[in-house]
Amino acid sequence: MRNLTGRRSAIGLAVCWTAASACLWAADELPKAETLLDKYVEATGGKAAYEKNRNTVSTGAMDFAAMGLKGTLTAYKAAPDKSYVEVDIAGVGKIQEGSNGTVAWSLSAMQGPHLKEGEERTSALQLARYDADVRWRDMYKTVETTGVETVDGKECYKVALTPKEGSPSTRFYDKQSGLMIKTIMTVKSPMGEVTVEALASDYRKEGDLLVPHKMTQKTMGQEFTLALETIKYNVDIPKDRFDLPKEIQVLVDKTADKK
């Protein structure tokens, strides 16, 4: 009986040791998040290629298939944190969003002028950051590889990013190519907190950079696809491109008067 008990104890210890070793080995196999973020920069062209660009102008076609709507997009971004996006949807009208580096705003026929404040403003300014992929260390206080998941048929490392300000986000990097395949983030909006899930695909070379030309975004039960048609760097952008629309300037002045 003692021998049987002893053998059982030995087997139990062996099983526990094997399980513990497997867990430790699996943990060791996960690359550091810092490595994955830097690998993405290298896989898409390298730090020097990013840093020689000071602005980007993109155009594309949008498809809201479930709603039977189509539209066009024109987007301007300039270092360090200026942006302007104009979406024109047939039968709906024009939607504009932007940031001049300090003020973040939106303007549409449906919702009128809107000045982004608090966490909504923080999220908008983060998205407007031109060199975010290269200077991610300036934006996030922690980054951590949390596991492996299959996304769009590809095995990906899952990375949790906690910014110095604003809400955390999650990215998924292809184990083979190092390219970012998916992002999940929570953003503030006039309708409250909204979870946005975006798939990136059709990576192609534009200049010295490898850029996704197709994005599929899901939010609030709706899905749309953006197919980028042109991407140009270091363009002569009109000086007033990032100026606040007069409707937004009125809101800024009203806010200043209250202080």
N, C-alpha and C positions, 0 to 999 in steps of 0.2 A: 504493500500500500504506500509506504514511504517513497519507494522508487517511482511508482506511478505518479504520486503527487509531485515529486521532484522533477520528473520529466515534463509534467504539465506546466510547472512553474518556469522551467527552462524554455519550453515552447512559447509560453506567454511572453516571457522577456524578449525572446527572439523576434516575435511578431511585433511587439511594441517598438523594439529597436529598429526593425525594418521600416515600420510606418513612420517613425520619427525621422529616420535617415532620408526616406523618400520625400517627406515634407521639406526638410532642409535642402535637399538637392533641387526640388522644384523651385524653392524660393531663390536659390542661387542662380537658377537658369533665367530668371527674369532680369533683363538688362535694366540699368538705371534709367529713370525717366529723362535725366539730363542727357544721357547718351542718345536716346531716341529723338529728342527734340533737335539736337545738334546734327544727327544723322539725316533728319528730314531736310535741313538746310543744305547739307552736302549733296543729298540725292536730287535736289531740285536745282542745283547750279552752283552752290557755294556762297559763302559770306561775301566775297568780293563782288560777285555778280549782282547780289542784292543791293549792296551799298553804292553801286555806281548809278542806280536808278533813283530819281528824286520825285517822280510822279508817274501815274498810270491812268490811261483813259481806256475804258472797256465798253463794248456794246454787245447786246445779245437779245435773244428771243425768249419770251416766257410763255409757258403753257400751263394753264390751270385746267387740266383735262376734266376733272370731276364736275367743274362748273361750266365747262364749255367756253372758257374765256382764253384769249391770247393777248399778249402785250409785248412791248419792247422795253429794254433797259439801257440806260446810258449812265455810266459811273465814272466819277473823277476822284482820284486820291492823290494827295501830295504830302510830302514830308513837312513837318513831323507828324501832324495829326489833323489834317484838313480833309474833308470828304463832301461829296455832293452826289446824290443818286436820284435819278428821275425815271420813274416807271410810268408808262402810258398804256393803259388797258382799254381795249376797244369796248365801248358801251359803258364804261365805268368812269374813265377820266384819268387825270394825271395825279400821281402821288410823288411827292418830293421829300427827301430827307437829307440832312447835312450837319456838318460841324465846321466851325471856323477855328477849332482848337480850344475854344472856351465855352461857346454856346452850342448845344446840340438841340436839334429841332426837327419837326415834321410838318408837312402842309399838304392837305388834300381837299378835294371838293366835298368829300363825304364827311370828314371830321374837322375841317378847318385848320387854322394854325395851332400848333402845339409846341410849347417850350418844355424840353425834357429837363427834369430836376431829380435830385436825389440819386438813387441807385440806377434809375433809368438813364440819367445823364452819364453816370460812371460807365455803364455798359456801352453806351453809344460812343463815348470818347475812346474806350478800349478798342472797339471795332474800327474806329477811324485811324488808329495808330498805323502809320505807313510801314514801319520796319519791325512790326511785332514778331515775325518769325525769327528774325536775327537777334533782336534784343529782348527775348522773352524773359531773361533773368531780371530785367528792370521792372517787369510787370507782375511776376508771380513770386509769392513768398514760399510756396512749397509745390513740388511736382513729384508724383509718385506713380510707379508702375504697379497696377493692382491685379493684373491677371492677363489671361489670353481669351479672346472671343473670336468667333467666326463672323465676319461682316462681308456681305455681298460675295460669299464664296471664298473669302480670303482669311487666313489665320492672322489675327492682329493682336498686337500688344495694346492693352487698355491703360491709358494714362490719366490720372486725376490731377487737375491743375487748380490751385487755390490762389487767386490774385491778391495783391496787396489791398485792393479795394474791389467791392462788387462780389458777385456770386461765382461759385466754383463751376468748372466745366470739365468735360471728359472728351478725350481724343482717342482715336483708334489708328494705329500705325501698322501697315502691312509688314509682316515679319520678313518677307523676302526682299521687297523693294525699298522699304523705309518710308514709303509715301503715306500721307495721311488719307485715310479712307472715309472717316466719319467723325463728326463732332456732335456733342450734345451739350446744350447750355440752357440756362434759365435766364430770361431777360425780363425786365420790368417794362410794362406798357400801360397805356391809358386803361386797358382792360384788366390790369393786374399782372401777376406773375405768369409768364408763358414759357413753356418748354419748347425749345427749337431743336430738331434733329436734322442734320444735313449730311448727305452723302456726296462725296467728291469723286469724279471719275473722268475718263478720257483725258489723261495727262498728255500734253503735247508741248513741244518747245516753242517758246516765244522769246526771240532774242537769245539771251544766255540762260534763261530760266525755263524749267519744266513746270507747266501750269495746268491745273484742272480746267477743262473747257465745259464740263457738264456738272451741274449741282442740282440735286433733288432734295427739296426741303419739306419737312413735315412739321406742322404746328397747328394746335387747336383743331385737330381732326381733319385738317385740309392739307393738300399736297400740291406743290407746283415744281416744275422743272425749268431751269435756266440753262440755255445753251449759248455759251459765249461765241461770238462771231469774229470780233476783233479785239486785240489787246495791244496797246501801244505804250511805250515807255518814253520818258523825257520829252513830252509833247509841249508845245507852246500853248499853255492854258491861259485863257483870258484872265486878267488880273482881278476882275470882279467876280470870278466864278464861285468863290467861297464866301462872298458877301451875304449877309443875312437878307432874306426877302423882306420887303417893307412890312408885311403882316407880322413877321416874327420880330422885327425891330420894335414894333409897337408894343408887343408883349414884354420885350426886354426893358423898354422904357418904363412901362407900368410897374414892373417888378422893382426897378431901381427907385421909383418914386415912393414905394411902400417902405423902403428900408430907411 
